[in-house]
Amino acid sequence: MSGGMTLKIRSIKAVPLFGESPKGGWSAEIKPEDSIHALVAVQTDGGVTGFGSVFTDARLVQAGLKVLEPLFLGENALEPSRVSEKLHQNTFWMGRGGTLTHTISGIDIALWDILGKVTNMSVGRLLGGRHRERVQPYCSLLMEEPKKMFDVIAEYRAKGFTAFKIGWGPFGRAMDAKLDAAIVRAAREAAGPSSKLFVDAGASDAHWPHGLKWALRTAEMLKDHDVGWFEEALRPDAIDDFCELRRQSPVPIAGGEVLTRRQAFLPWLMRGALDIVQPDVTKVGGITEQRRIAWLADEFGVKYIGHGWNTALGVAADLQLATAMPLCDLVEFIGGSPYVDGITVEPFKLDAEGWLTIPDAPGLGVGIDREKLRRYTDDADALFG
Ligand SMILES: [Mg+2]
């Protein structure tokens, strides 16, 4: 490739995934036919296509693409950071941080995929180098009543996972501290003493009923079960209470999945609200933005762990970021989602220790299987235009 080479963006498409959308444990539960996960394809005049993913309703992404089209058509697909920043900077007055930022996330991920495919390098190498060849995925599962919780963790332990996160569902919402403790105890028993176990209250759900005192009491309970972090223990805007919780909690405090844009993370990092920050690459602005957030967190001594579990492409982007960061030792991996396990040519496979190998093939290092994809969208061909 020679200097100054360009590959022009010819079109950008988004399609919904639906039919088997995993439950969210939300109070207004997701139905299988709901579209909350979208795939994005950036098509170029050179015939190279890049893929990305967005964790939102595809109708919003499609509308966002219409608005952004005059800014990206004909742009150089080999310049992800510049093109993404151009899209951010020229839409500041149209609801930044929301649908347009989500949409730019999918575009940015796809542009990095293209740059890797054209230069024959994996995204992790393009980001500056590979710190590791594999990383431990933690299996995210919804909270269940204790007996079922035990069975579900046992099922995924048998599949080879060695780290688990349980969240949402009845936890906190049933207003029953004994039930909360029984769920965590059952999960720890099923996971065994040597597995990692994390707990996610999911307080970004509608009308979260608890505050700081509940979070502090619950954190004490979690310590007794050797829980590695307490995630979204408070409403997502309660930054003062998060600061206090982090100061007093015996277990590390995690959060940040609902924030978008690097600027929104700054006060949380500067004020010391979190031990672990969990930006979602498919929402914050893509790989370009996620890298900046991860490095910012590193400067503040806050651990970065990606939340891009929504599709195989989100996971693939998280894996590339995990190798590009010096201290990233975990990625989130939802248990039992066909949108992660069922749309790629080669599904992710755990090794003997329950870890994932980080792809080093060009771009994101995963191939989308058009035939498999047809099961979960009615317009798979649009992506391959
Ligand atoms: Mg969470």
Boltz pocket constraint, residues with backbone or C-beta under 6 A from the ligand:
constraints:
  - pocket:
      binder: B
      contacts: [[A, 167], [A, 200], [A, 202], [A, 231], [A, 232], [A, 257]]
      max_distance: 6.0
